């Protein structure tokens, strides 16, 4: 599901190789994200969201109904406002 969303947002705009170059993430990490085979950290999602031109992780994950989960992660687990 996440991989499909990343490919959808990247289509015609950025390749896997470009995403590796622009984010500084490893080639394997980006490949796993691209094909939905990883469980990325919030930091990785923030980095990828920025390069895909979405304003936030919430927007990246919006099709999955994760806004509440992310809000709880930020305030409780990560101490992020």
N, C-alpha and C positions, 0 to 999 in steps of 0.2 A: 504494500500500500504506500509506504513512504517513498520507496524507490520510484514507483509510478508517478507520484506527485513531483518528485525532483526532476524526472525526465520530462514531464509535462511542462514545468516551468522553464526548463533549460532548452526545450525544443526551438531550434533556429536561432538561439541566442548564445549558447555556451556549450562547449564539448566537455567530456570528462577530463581530457588533458588540460584544457583551459581552467577548469575548476580546480584541478590540482595546483597549477601555477599560481592562480589568484588567491587561493586560500592558504597555501602552505601545508595543507593536509597531505598525508601520504597517498600514493597511487592506489594502494590496496584499500585504504579507508574510503576513498572516493568511490572506488569500484563497488565496494560493499554497500555504500549508501545508494549509489545509482541503481543497483539491482535489488535493494530492499533486504539485504542479508546482514544487517548490523543493527545494533541497539546503541545509537549515538548518544553522546553526552549533550547536555544543554549547550555547552560551549561550542561543540561542533555544529549543532543545529543553528546557533546564532551566526556562526561564520558562513555556513552554506546559505542561509536565508539572505544574508546581505549580498552575496555574490549572485544570487538568483533574482535579485531585484524586488524581493518582498520586504515589507517594512518591519516584520517581526517574526519570531518563531511561531506565534499564534496564527499569523496569516499563513505561514508555511503549512501548519498542521490543521488549519481550519476545517478542511473536509472530514477530519476524523473526530471533530467535537472535543478537542483537547484543551480548550481555553481554561476551564476550571482546574484541570489537572496541573497545567503549567503555573497558574496563579498560586496554587497550593505549594508546588515545588519551590517556587521563588520565595514565598514568604516563610515557609516552615523549614524546608530541608536546606536551602541554599543561603538563607538570610539575605536575599536580594529584594530590594524594594520594587 
